[in-house]
Amino acid sequence: MRILIISDIHANLPALEAVLQDAGTVDAVWCLGDLVDYGPDPNECVDLIRQQPNLICLLGNHDAAVLGRLDLSYFNREASLSVRWTQQALREDTRQFLEGLPERIEVGTSTLVHGSPRNPLWEYMLDLSVVASNFAYFDTSYCLVGHTHIPVVFYFNGEWIEWVIPKDGDTIALKTPVIANPGSVGQPRDRDPRAAYAIFDPEAGTWEFHRVVYPVEAVQERILKAGLPTYHARRLSEGV
């Protein structure tokens, strides 16, 4: 089974298109949230996601903010401006799709969340003590997360955390339990501007990690033309 795992698209349509083309034929697509905000094409990204086979899609914190479910005081100035722009840009059918997305779902041997199993919308698993504590909050073999925009695979042996930072083209034989993050499609933050995604086979227990080039400059031009914050354009070429 080939399941495309993507997260943090952030309204970056060329990045999403590049990932889908690079991944090829898959049995299902699991999207871990943050479809919109930051980028210039929220409606188009949601339209494309909705066309994918056997889709499972989660709500991310930026999706929730755009829906008015989160207080914008939790966001920095640039993010708040982007949320307000996106709220005005959304079509009603796009909004309704986002409204129906769950914060957490279990599929067979996998738990899917955006942030963490303990706090699906908000918690960043960047600190190893936070990662270790979150292993108590899921009972499945696999837990798939996004939110940090950084690809990583975490294991916990009961005493300490082990982690793997995958490289493009790596296939990892997963030990369980495991927390795996595919990185970000539309706004990577690991100093590599290429879009990131994974191909997951829960039956074989494998995780293939991939990067793909997309036309960053074209997206930057569209961000600036839309009047979105300059910082959100600049960071795309830096991968931060």
N, C-alpha and C positions, 0 to 999 in steps of 0.2 A: 504494500500500500504506500502511495506517495501523497502525503498531505503537505500542502504549502502552508508554512507558518509565517505570518507577517504581522508587523505591529508598527504603530506610530507613523502612519502615512502622512499626516498633517497637511492634507490638501495639496500634495505635490504630485500632480498627475503624471508628468513625464517619468518620475521615479517609479511610480506604481506600474505604468505601462511597461517599463524596461524590466521590472521584476517578473511580471506575468509572462512576458515573452521569453525571458531567460529560463524560467522554471519549466516551461513547456507543459505537456499534458499531465494533469494531476487528478487524483481521485476526489480530493476535497480541498477547500481553502478555509483555514482557521485564522481569523484576524483578531488580534489581541487588544484592539482599541486605539483611540486617538486617530480617527479617520480625518478629522477636520481641525481647523485653526492653524495659524502661522502661514500657511500657503494660500495661493490665489484661486484654487479650483476645488472648493469643498463639494459642490453639487456633482461635478464631473467624477470626482473620486468615489463618491458614494454610489453613483450610477454604475460605475465599472465594478465595484465590489459586489453589488447586488446581482450582477450577471454571473458570478463565479459558481462553480459546481459544488453542491453539498456544503454550502456556506454556513459557517458558524462565526458569528461576529459579536464582540463584546463592546461595552461602553468604556471609554477612557475618561480621564479627568478633564481633558480639554473638551471632549464631546459633552460631558455633563455641564461644564461651565457655559458653553454655547447655548445649552438648553435652559440656562438660568438656575441650575440646581446647586451651583457652588458660588460662594461669595467671592467676588473678584478681588477683594482685599488680600486674598491668599496668593494672588498673581503679581508679578512685577509689572512695571508700567507698559513695557512693550507687549507683554502677553495680554494685558487687559485691553489695550488698543486693538490687538488682533482679534480677541474674542468679540468685541463690539462690532468690528468690521464683519466678521463671519456671521454674527447674528442677523445683520442686515442683508447679507448675501444669500442666506439659505432659502431655497424654495420650500414650500410647505410639505411636499412629499419627502424631501430630504430630512426635514425636521421630524416628521412622523416616523421615518425609519430609525433615526437615532433614538427617539423616545422609546422604541420597543426593544432596545438592546439591553441584555442582562449585564450585571456587574461580575458575575461568576457563573461558571457552568462546569459540570462534570460530564465527560464523554468517555465511556468505557474506562480505560485505565488512566485517563488524563484529567487533571484539573486545570481549567483555563481562567486566568484573571489578567487584569491590566497591570496593577501595581504589585500586590503581594497577596498570598492567600489569607493573611491576617487583615489586611486593609486593601481591598481590591482596587480602589480608586487612587489613593493618595500615597501609600508607603513606597519609598524608594529603597530597593535592596542593593545598596552600595557598601554598607558597613557589614563586615563579616558576622558580627554579633547579631545584627538584624536578620541576616540570611539564616543563621543557625536557628534562631527562635521561630522562624516561619515554617520549618519542617514539621512542627507540631500542629500546623493548621491545615494539613491535607492528608488524606488517607490513601490516595491513589499512588500508582508507581511513578507517574510523571506529573510535574506541575510546570506549566508554560506561562511565562510572564513577559511583559514589555516594560514601558514606562521610563527606564533609564536611558534608552537609546544606545545601549552598549551590549554587544553580543558576549554571552558568557554561559558556561554550564557549571552548576554548583552541585557538589555531593557533600553529605554529612554522615560521618561514621559514628555519631553519638558523642564524640569528643571534640572534633575539630572539622572545619570546612576545608574541602579540597575544591579547586576550581580549574577550569580549562578555558583559555581564551582561544577560540577557534580561528583558523586562517581560512581564506578563500579556498574552497575545494576540499576542505577537511571533511571526513566522515568519521563520526565518533560513535563507538559502541557504548551506549549509555548503561551505566550502573544505576540501580534504583535503591531508594528513592532519589529523585533528581529534580532540580529546578533549572530550567533552561530558558534562555532569553535569545531571540533571533536577531536582536538589534533593531535598528530603525530603517524603514523604507525611505521616508521622506526627509529625515533630518538626523543623520548619524552624528554621534557625539564621541566617537573613539578616534578622532583625528584622521579618519578615512572618509572622504566625501561620497564614496560609492554607496549606492543603496544596498541594504543588507536583508537577507531572508534565509530561511532554513527549509529543508525538506525532511519531514519527520515520518518514520515508519514505526508505529507503536507495536506492531507485531514482531518485527525484527529487532526493535530496540535501537534504531540508528537515527542519527541526527547529522544531516549533510548541511554544511554551512556554505553560503555563497555571497559574493559581492558582484555588483553589476554597475557599469558606467551608465550615466544618463546625462542629458544636456543641462548641466547645472546653470550655465549662464542664461539660458532661455527662461528658466524658472525665476532666476534673480531679476531679470528684466520685467517679468510679469508681476512679481511682488512689488517692485518699485512703481510700476505703472498703476497698480491698484491702490497705491497710497498706504500700503502696509509698512510696518517699521523696517528701516534700512538694516538693522541688526539681523533680522530674520533672513534677509537676503545674503548678507555678508557671511554669516556662519555656515551657509551651505557649502561654500568652496573650501572652508577650513575644516569641516567635520567636527565642529565643537558646539 
